[in-house]
């Protein structure tokens, strides 16, 4: 298991990441909205602006305040 930092001391398992996308696109906003409706959204922004949306293989959606290019192993 390889944990990567998504900001503010939060870490996720990199083996379970399906996609890392910018939060400004309309599809990303729809993904976040659907995740909030189904209670699978995980907000790791600590109140900051969401810049990255990370889709996990479990169906969970992690929102991060880090730039998409900063999310790496």
N, C-alpha and C positions, 0 to 999 in steps of 0.2 A: 504494500500500500504506500503510495507516494502522495503526501499531502502538499498542497500548494496554497499560498496565502492569497486571499481575496480581499484583504483589507481589514484594518482595525482588529487584528489578532484572530480573525476568522479563517479557517482552513477547510478545504474540501479535498476529497480523494480524486486525484487526476485520472485514475483509471476508469472512473465512471462518468467522465465528461463526454457529452455527445457534440455540443456546439458552444462556441464562445462568440457572441455577436454584440454589436453596438446597440445601445438602448434607444437611439434616436429614430430608428426606422419604424414604419407602421407595423410590419409583421412582428417585430420585437415587442411593441406595445400591446399587440393582440395576444401574444404569448403570455406576457405578464398579467394581463387582465384575466385571461382564462385560468391561469394558475391561482390567482387570488380568489376567483370564484370557486375553484375546486379545493382550496386550502392546501395547495402544494407549492406556494410561493415562500421563499426564504429570503428575508430582507437583511443583507449583511452590510448595509450602507451606513448605519449609525446616524441616520437622519440627513445624510448628505445626498446630493443628486446622483441618481442611478446613471452610470455610464456604460456598464456592461451587464448583459444578461447571459447567464450560463445555464444551459439545459443539461440535465443529468439523465442517465439511462433509467432511473427510477421514475421519471416523470416530474420530478421536482425542478423548480426554476429558481436559481440563486441570482439575486440582484446585488451587484457590487459597485462601489464608488470608484474603483480603479479603472483606468483606461483598458480597452480590450488588448492592446499590445503588451500590457504589463502583467497579464495573466498568463504565466508560463511556468514550466517545471524548472 
